[in-house]
Amino acid sequence: MTTASPQLVIDRANVSFSGFVAVSDLTLRVAQGELRCLIGPNGAGKTTALDLICGKTRLATGEVYLPVRCISRTSPFIA
């Protein structure tokens, strides 16, 4: 485990779709140069977690941060 400052922080993220809980209390910190993988069965919330990071899916509760900036409520980047 590294002691470097986190470059991405997901703090107590929760997402549900019409009552279906897709992500429940997800907390994740990723430091510069670190590789993290999300694994699990179909329907475990892997894609939803990635959609939270890119802004495609909105959080019900929790926050997503890049260094010094909360990106939880920003619009997704569309090229």
Phi, psi and omega in degrees: 000142183264156177253008179294157177297139180292140177263342176217132177228126170247123187238110176051049182284137177224135178219136173221150178240110180049044178092344177277120181278112182269323178224130183232112173055045179282125173234128184211137175232130180235121180272162178301133179082358181269145178245127176236146178236142174255123179234155178159170181287170175306137178083008182280345178106010182298309180295320178298319178299317178292324176296330175296318182295317183274354177090005180290326179244137180270145176284144168281313174215162180103183182217154172233128183235140161258171184312118173066008183221125175281125181249011184300327187247017180268163178282150177292151177281128177237117183276000000 
